[in-house]
Amino acid sequence: MFGFFYKFILMCALFLIYSFIGWLIEVLLTLVMERKFINRGFLIGPLVPIWGTGAVLITLILKPQDSLFNLIISSAFIGTFLEYVINYLMEKLFKVRWWDYSHLPFNINGRVCLASSCVFGVGGVLVVKFINPFLFNIFLKINPSIFCMIIMVLILFVLTDFCISFNIIQKLKISAESVHKDYTEEISKKVRATLMNKSFGFKRLLKAFPNVKFSFKGKR
């Protein structure tokens, strides 16, 4: 029983680490391109869960002995599928399109694109072949009981963060619907500007997702 629980904790640890790595990569890219720090992702803390979830799925499905071609193609498929599903579910749940690749070539409904799929493919190889073996080697050197306790506490913090962030997103959707007038680009900018001044939580989210698009119930 402890063996299964320990394996679950290992996956939780990978989720946390890769979510942080993903956050760090996105923040650094934004820093280079826009010359300013932006706290990326839905959560308040320094985590982008889609990166962690993708890495865990790749870890569970793929093996280090798989061929390089299989690792690249499978990782690209897993990451692309995950990104599409999350984009779709988040839009249906909150009536908001958080990111849109429509301006990039070889995209599917603006939810995924070839460039991001290539990143997933290369990233999957790094995860399976290099980063995971390094991390597992470190994990095995830590007392299992202490390791499990640390990860459980961190997961508790993440769940709390998720609940708070979920509540902020819900309020953002309601506020956006209350201030909109129509679907024109000009009004969308006004809605965004109004929301930026309403709440620090709104401001952080809108900065993290500068291309967010609101889907309102009615059209005037």
Residue, then its C-alpha position, 0 to 999 in steps of 0.5 A: m500500500f505504501g509503495f503505491f502511495y509513494k509512487f503517487i507522491l513521486m508523481c505529485a513531486l514531478f507535477l510540482i517541479y515541472s509546473f514550476i519549470g514551466w512557470l519559470i520558462e514562460v516568465l523568462l520568455t516574457l521578460v526577454m520579449e516584453r522587458k517586464f516581469i509577468n506572473r504567468g498562469f492561472l495560479i497565484g503561486p509560481l506554477v503553470p499546471i499544464w506543464g506539470t500535467g503534461a510531464v506526468l502523463i509523458t512519464l507514465i506513458l513513455k519509457p526511456q528505452d523508447s526510440l527517439f522518434n517515438l518519444i518526440i512524436s508521442s510527446a508532441f501528441i500528448g502535449t498537443f492533445l492536453e493543451y487542446v482539451i484544457n483550452y476547450l474546457m476552460e473556454k466552456l467553463f468560464k466563457v473565456r478564450w485564454w490563449d489563441y494561436s489563430h495568428l500562427p501557421f498550422n493551428i487547429n481552431g486557434r487552440v494548438c499550433l505546430a510550434s507548441s507541438c514541437v516544443f512538447g516533442v523536444g520537451g518530452v525527450l528531455v523529461v524522459k531521457f535526462i530530467n526524470p532520471f536526475l530527479f528520481n536519483i535525488f528523490l531516492k536519497i531523501n527519507p521517504s516519510i519526510f519526502c511524502m510529508i513535504i510533498m503533501v504540504l506543498i500539494l495542500f498549498v497548491l489546492t488552496d491556491f487553485c480554489i482562490s484562483f478559481n474564485i477570481i476567474q469566476k468573478l472575472k467572468i461575471s464582471a466582464e459580462s456586467v461591463h461589456k457593450d458589444y463585441t467590437e475590438e474597441i469595446s473589448k479594450k474598454v472592458r479589459a481596461t475597466l477590469m484591470n482597475k477593479s481588482f488586483g486578482f483581475k489585473r494579474l490574470l489579464k496581464a498573464f493572458p494578454n490575448v484573453k477573449f471574453s464570450f458574452k451571452g448576448k450581442r447588442 
